[in-house]
Amino acid sequence: MKPFMKSTLRFIRLRYKLFLVLLVFWFLLMWEISLQSVLAGLFICGVVTMMTHNVLYDDKGYVYHSVKIRTIVVYVVFLFVEIYKASFVYVYNLLAHHYEPVVFDIELDVEDAVLIGIISNSITLTPGTITIDTDTEKHTITVMTIAPPGATAEELEKPIREKFERLLKQKGVRQ
């Protein structure tokens, strides 16, 4: 087999999973299957897949241990449920006027930078919480949320640990 063909096949084999996951997520967000949507999804997911070279993978393979598909599916379903639950709680708290904005740091028990990024983005997707800063070297995330006056850091960290960190700990990562 020619070297060009060999390198092309290796290139596709290393990247097709990421491309497919991005494409599925694209269709979940678009919720429309039309020619324009499919073409835009193929193009955008292809460009994003190409741009992740040396970020998620290099010429030797993936830089991080991937997360099991089952864990991803459970996590995405759980995340959508949490987003909807938090939106109703957030609206109630805004109308009740008895919550205040609080900023706190949480040190995660997860070492993988990609998993820390997933948790960080999940926090931001949940209404009423925003990730201000993420430090992958110290495994910390700075979060702003609305909370009752006098709430302790442990009380504020508990939902993040139970909802997001617990699902992505080592049991969900392939070795």
C-alpha positions in Angstrom: 0.0 0.0 0.0 1.3 3.5 -0.8 2.4 5.7 2.1 -0.2 8.3 1.2 -3.0 5.8 1.3 -1.7 4.4 4.6 -1.5 7.8 6.2 -4.9 8.8 4.9 -6.5 5.6 6.3 -4.8 6.2 9.7 -5.9 9.8 9.6 -9.6 8.8 9.1 -9.4 5.9 11.6 -8.1 8.3 14.4 -10.8 10.9 13.8 -14.0 9.3 12.7 -15.3 8.7 16.2 -15.0 12.4 17.2 -16.6 13.4 13.9 -19.6 11.1 14.5 -20.1 12.3 18.1 -20.0 15.9 16.9 -22.4 15.2 14.1 -24.9 13.5 16.5 -24.6 16.4 18.8 -25.2 18.8 15.9 -28.4 17.0 14.9 -29.6 17.0 18.6 -29.1 20.8 18.8 -30.5 21.6 15.3 -33.5 19.2 15.7 -34.0 19.6 11.9 -32.9 17.3 9.0 -32.8 19.3 5.9 -30.2 19.5 3.1 -28.8 22.8 4.5 -28.7 21.4 8.0 -27.0 18.2 7.0 -24.4 20.0 4.7 -23.7 22.6 7.4 -23.3 19.9 10.0 -21.0 17.8 7.9 -18.9 20.9 7.1 -18.7 22.3 10.6 -18.1 18.9 12.3 -15.4 18.2 9.7 -13.6 21.5 10.4 -13.9 21.1 14.1 -12.5 17.6 13.9 -9.6 18.8 11.8 -8.9 21.7 14.2 -8.6 19.4 17.2 -5.3 17.9 15.9 -2.6 18.2 18.6 -5.4 19.2 21.1 -7.3 15.9 21.5 -5.0 13.7 19.5 -1.7 13.8 17.7 -0.1 11.5 15.0 0.3 8.7 17.6 -3.4 8.6 18.6 -5.6 10.3 21.2 -3.8 12.4 23.9 -6.3 11.4 26.6 -8.2 8.3 27.6 -11.6 8.4 26.0 -14.8 8.3 28.0 -17.0 5.2 27.5 -19.9 5.7 25.2 -22.4 4.5 27.9 -21.0 7.1 30.3 -21.4 9.8 27.7 -25.0 8.9 26.9 -25.9 8.7 30.6 -24.1 12.0 31.2 -25.8 13.8 28.4 -29.3 12.6 29.4 -28.5 13.6 33.0 -27.2 17.0 31.9 -30.3 17.8 30.0 -32.5 16.8 32.9 -30.4 19.0 35.3 -30.6 21.9 32.9 -34.4 21.8 32.8 -34.7 21.3 36.6 -32.3 24.1 37.3 -34.1 26.5 35.0 -37.3 26.1 36.9 -35.5 26.5 40.3 -33.7 29.5 38.9 -36.9 31.2 37.8 -38.5 30.6 41.2 -35.4 32.0 43.0 -35.4 35.1 40.8 -39.1 35.7 41.6 -38.6 35.0 45.4 -35.7 37.5 45.7 -34.1 35.6 48.6 -31.0 34.4 46.9 -27.7 36.2 46.2 -24.8 35.7 43.8 -21.8 33.8 45.3 -18.4 33.0 43.9 -16.5 30.0 45.1 -13.7 27.6 44.0 -14.1 23.9 43.8 -11.2 21.5 43.7 -12.2 18.5 41.6 -11.2 14.9 42.2 -10.6 14.5 38.4 -7.2 14.9 36.8 -8.0 14.7 33.1 -8.1 18.1 31.5 -10.8 17.1 29.1 -13.1 15.8 31.9 -12.5 19.1 33.8 -13.5 21.0 30.7 -16.7 18.9 30.4 -17.6 19.6 34.0 -16.8 23.2 33.6 -19.0 23.6 30.6 -21.8 21.6 32.2 -21.8 24.0 35.1 -22.1 26.9 32.7 -25.0 25.2 30.8 -27.0 24.9 34.0 -29.1 28.0 34.6 -28.1 30.0 37.6 -24.4 28.9 37.5 -21.5 30.2 35.5 -17.9 28.9 35.3 -15.7 32.0 35.7 -12.3 30.2 35.5 -10.9 26.7 35.0 -7.4 25.7 36.1 -6.6 22.3 34.8 -3.2 22.2 36.5 -4.7 22.7 40.0 -7.9 20.8 39.0 -10.0 23.8 40.2 -13.0 25.6 38.8 -14.2 29.1 39.9 -18.0 29.2 39.9 -20.6 31.9 40.3 -24.0 30.8 41.4 -27.1 32.1 43.2 -27.4 30.8 46.7 -29.2 31.5 50.0 -27.4 34.0 52.1 -24.8 32.3 54.4 -24.5 29.1 52.3 -21.2 27.4 52.9 -18.7 26.3 50.2 -19.4 22.7 51.0 -23.2 23.2 50.4 -22.4 24.9 47.1 -19.9 22.2 46.0 -22.1 19.2 46.9 -24.5 19.5 43.8 -21.5 19.8 41.4 -19.8 16.8 42.9 -23.0 14.7 43.0 -24.3 15.7 39.6 -21.3 16.2 37.4 -18.0 14.9 38.9 -19.4 11.6 40.2 -20.5 10.6 36.7 -17.1 11.3 35.1 -14.8 9.9 37.7 -12.4 7.1 36.7 -15.1 4.4 36.3 -16.3 6.1 33.1 -12.8 6.4 31.5 -11.2 3.8 29.3 -7.7 2.9 30.2 
